[in-house]
Amino acid sequence: MTGLEDGIADLFIIGGGINGCGIARDAAGRGLSVVLAERGDLAQATSSASTKLFHGGLRYLEFFEFRLVRESLEERETLLVAMPHISWPMRFVLPWHPGMRFDSDTPTSRLLARLMPWMKGRRPAWLIRLGLFLYDRLGGRRILPATRTLDLADDPAGRPLKPEFRKAWEYSDCWVEDSRLVVLNARDAEARGARIMTATRVVGAERAGDHWQVTVEGPEGRQTHRARALVNAAGPWVAEVIGSVARINSPKRVRLVRGSHIVTRRLYEHDRCYFFQGGDGRIIFAIPYEGTFTLIGTTDQDHHGDPAEARCTEAERDYLLAFASRYFARPVTAEDVVWSYSGVRPLYDDGASSATQATRDYVLSLDGDGAPLLNVFGGKITTYRRLAESALARLAPFFPAATGDWTARVPLPGGDFPHDGVAALVDRLLRDYPFLAPGHARRLIRAYGTEAFALLGAAGAMADLGRDFGATLTEAEVRWLMTREYARHAEDVVWRRTKLGLKMSAEEIAALEAWMATAG
Ligand SMILES: Cc1cc2nc3c(=O)[nH]c(=O)nc-3n(C[C@H](O)[C@H](O)[C@H](O)COP(=O)(O)OP(=O)(O)OC[C@H]3O[C@@H](n4cnc5c(N)ncnc54)[C@H](O)[C@@H]3O)c2cc1C
């Protein structure tokens, strides 16, 4: 394998979101030498702003996106097994009543209106059941339970809803801690030899003979790297990198679609999620979040301007509040909202008429006019591993000594325990560290899995974990995040490596920032 002996890496990857880090891990495990540059923090853009689901995408069935749905469904259980700490099964409740009407323009609704004109504007029960039948079977299931029908008059899932919702279906998908997924991929890539550079922006890239010369600006100033192939995984900036960084003319376009979420105080007691259908043909989720909150999203709006500036607008917040209030018996109001976030989907521009209809599938475009450039468009968190395999397959002709696919079988750091073993691991942690409160132990296992033991080390009392920053965040954990997980600022710690920002005060976060600035 060609290493860095001649000063030329095999791959230079632009972007430390899920796609860049997933490709870095996969490539490093095949024996390629890899350098990745992220201009800010890992997962600082779209990959920390998702709905956080490993899902097939039930609604994509209405768009006949069977390839994408099948691949995503197949992936769910592979991923669950590889990262049982940061992902887990969830049940989704889809309420329905016969009076529901939809202003929908999907291929399915058009077909239905043509074949059965009296069904125009409706999503009949049999159609939803058919969709769920396919959803259960398209991708194979061994771990996740099948769909069942609920009588909402009897089931606790009916209690928070308006009484007109008497019927629902309950189906399976999975949760994932999106930004931790990115960091764990980066860590595993590094453990396999990759070099991960954060706070490092790629400002120029040009072909020089049989390789790329890449200029970066980072903590060590301006530097040049050389690589045999360049991977552009810049997410919403993919087109900017092609045009302004690599200075290549390309007909490929990206469509930027903003999606916002709101987080409210917990709206109901049970642990299931809701899948709500709106009169506008769209859907939103309401999901139990971080113990005492509910996550509601998302919107779908074409985004103009800098993707880094994406924010949940008041109009989007009100849209989500009104949407959820059509279902919940108690209206959800602006006073319930404690936080919001927004991200921009870097979708491949397939010319679809609306943001909702643009394909969620990924497109890899290889520019082989000299040293190769692989551009990544679109994709989902759910398909990141498959996307990485496809990327390496496209690059394989340039690296004949690279080994084959491997990531389906290998856990991420901390994920080397059974997929249903979280409770047992929490018990073990509490046995070894009896001074931890149960909620604290559970949080550590959910974030770090088996590595929680290494993080706590020889501690015999809370005081041994050093300074307490609030909300169970200790100095030992922050040091771990700074030395092993590339955290540089409080924001990285409280909004991406953890979500403790929801529970810490502004003063506590400022004190953490001040401490991190001086911690050696
Ligand atoms: C609202 C919303 C909800 C979603 N929900 C889900 C879901 O539930 N499930 C699912 O599977 N998918 C979901 N997705 C899709 C998923 O989040 C994205 O497809 C995925 O995160 C894209 O990852 P990425 O690595 O391509 O982009 P990003 O995460 O945006 O990463 C690109 C990175 O490149 C960096 N960069 C850009 N230019 C440069 C440069 N010049 N130098 C160095 N670095 C640079 C950026 O800083 C950024 O960190 C959702 C998306 C959105 C917006």
Ligand as a Chemical Component Dictionary entry (heavy atoms), coordinates in Angstrom:
data_LIG
# 
_chem_comp.id                   LIG 
_chem_comp.type                 NON-POLYMER 
_chem_comp.pdbx_formal_charge   0 
_chem_comp.three_letter_code    LIG 
# 
loop_
_chem_comp_atom.comp_id 
_chem_comp_atom.atom_id 
_chem_comp_atom.alt_atom_id 
_chem_comp_atom.type_symbol 
_chem_comp_atom.charge 
_chem_comp_atom.model_Cartn_x 
_chem_comp_atom.model_Cartn_y 
_chem_comp_atom.model_Cartn_z 
_chem_comp_atom.pdbx_ordinal 
LIG C1  C1  C 0 -33.394 18.737 9.133  1  
LIG C2  C2  C 0 -32.693 17.488 8.709  2  
LIG C3  C3  C 0 -33.122 16.267 9.229  3  
LIG C4  C4  C 0 -32.465 15.098 8.834  4  
LIG N1  N1  N 0 -32.853 13.928 9.420  5  
LIG C5  C5  C 0 -32.229 12.777 9.079  6  
LIG C6  C6  C 0 -32.574 11.574 9.743  7  
LIG O1  O1  O 0 -33.367 11.546 10.687 8  
LIG N2  N2  N 0 -31.970 10.447 9.339  9  
LIG C7  C7  C 0 -31.054 10.432 8.342  10 
LIG O2  O2  O 0 -30.584 9.347  8.005  11 
LIG N3  N3  N 0 -30.656 11.572 7.722  12 
LIG C8  C8  C 0 -31.225 12.744 8.077  13 
LIG N4  N4  N 0 -30.843 13.925 7.493  14 
LIG C9  C9  C 0 -29.790 13.908 6.467  15 
LIG C10 C10 C 0 -28.395 13.948 7.063  16 
LIG O3  O3  O 0 -28.344 14.751 8.201  17 
LIG C11 C11 C 0 -27.394 14.476 6.020  18 
LIG O4  O4  O 0 -27.542 13.795 4.820  19 
LIG C12 C12 C 0 -25.959 14.322 6.477  20 
LIG O5  O5  O 0 -25.768 14.820 7.780  21 
LIG C13 C13 C 0 -25.020 15.036 5.510  22 
LIG O6  O6  O 0 -23.702 14.847 5.970  23 
LIG P1  P1  P 0 -22.471 15.460 5.203  24 
LIG O7  O7  O 0 -21.260 14.864 5.824  25 
LIG O8  O8  O 0 -22.647 15.257 3.745  26 
LIG O9  O9  O 0 -22.578 17.034 5.437  27 
LIG P2  P2  P 0 -22.199 17.920 6.727  28 
LIG O10 O10 O 0 -22.557 17.259 7.996  29 
LIG O11 O11 O 0 -22.771 19.268 6.491  30 
LIG O12 O12 O 0 -20.612 17.979 6.680  31 
LIG C14 C14 C 0 -19.906 18.752 5.754  32 
LIG C15 C15 C 0 -18.743 19.395 6.494  33 
LIG O13 O13 O 0 -17.843 19.967 5.555  34 
LIG C16 C16 C 0 -17.224 21.066 6.198  35 
LIG N5  N5  N 0 -16.631 21.930 5.165  36 
LIG C17 C17 C 0 -17.281 22.587 4.189  37 
LIG N6  N6  N 0 -16.393 23.266 3.425  38 
LIG C18 C18 C 0 -15.158 23.011 3.937  39 
LIG C19 C19 C 0 -13.829 23.429 3.589  40 
LIG N7  N7  N 0 -13.606 24.253 2.562  41 
LIG N8  N8  N 0 -12.796 22.966 4.341  42 
LIG C20 C20 C 0 -13.000 22.128 5.391  43 
LIG N9  N9  N 0 -14.246 21.724 5.755  44 
LIG C21 C21 C 0 -15.301 22.154 5.038  45 
LIG C22 C22 C 0 -18.366 21.730 6.966  46 
LIG O14 O14 O 0 -17.906 22.546 8.013  47 
LIG C23 C23 C 0 -19.163 20.514 7.434  48 
LIG O15 O15 O 0 -18.872 20.150 8.771  49 
LIG C24 C24 C 0 -31.432 15.133 7.887  50 
LIG C25 C25 C 0 -31.005 16.367 7.376  51 
LIG C26 C26 C 0 -31.613 17.536 7.812  52 
LIG C27 C27 C 0 -31.126 18.852 7.313  53 
# 
loop_
_chem_comp_bond.comp_id 
_chem_comp_bond.atom_id_1 
_chem_comp_bond.atom_id_2 
_chem_comp_bond.value_order 
_chem_comp_bond.pdbx_ordinal 
LIG C1  C2  SING 1  
LIG C2  C3  SING 2  
LIG C2  C26 DOUB 3  
LIG C3  C4  DOUB 4  
LIG C4  N1  SING 5  
LIG C4  C24 SING 6  
LIG N1  C5  DOUB 7  
LIG C5  C6  SING 8  
LIG C5  C8  SING 9  
LIG C6  O1  DOUB 10 
LIG C6  N2  SING 11 
LIG N2  C7  SING 12 
LIG C7  O2  DOUB 13 
LIG C7  N3  SING 14 
LIG N3  C8  DOUB 15 
LIG C8  N4  SING 16 
LIG N4  C9  SING 17 
LIG N4  C24 SING 18 
LIG C9  C10 SING 19 
LIG C10 O3  SING 20 
LIG C10 C11 SING 21 
LIG C11 O4  SING 22 
LIG C11 C12 SING 23 
LIG C12 O5  SING 24 
LIG C12 C13 SING 25 
LIG C13 O6  SING 26 
LIG O6  P1  SING 27 
LIG P1  O7  DOUB 28 
LIG P1  O8  SING 29 
LIG P1  O9  SING 30 
LIG O9  P2  SING 31 
LIG P2  O10 DOUB 32 
LIG P2  O11 SING 33 
LIG P2  O12 SING 34 
LIG O12 C14 SING 35 
LIG C14 C15 SING 36 
LIG C15 O13 SING 37 
LIG C15 C23 SING 38 
LIG O13 C16 SING 39 
LIG C16 N5  SING 40 
LIG C16 C22 SING 41 
LIG N5  C17 SING 42 
LIG N5  C21 SING 43 
LIG C17 N6  DOUB 44 
LIG N6  C18 SING 45 
LIG C18 C19 SING 46 
LIG C18 C21 DOUB 47 
LIG C19 N7  SING 48 
LIG C19 N8  DOUB 49 
LIG N8  C20 SING 50 
LIG C20 N9  DOUB 51 
LIG N9  C21 SING 52 
LIG C22 O14 SING 53 
LIG C22 C23 SING 54 
LIG C23 O15 SING 55 
LIG C24 C25 DOUB 56 
LIG C25 C26 SING 57 
LIG C26 C27 SING 58 
# 
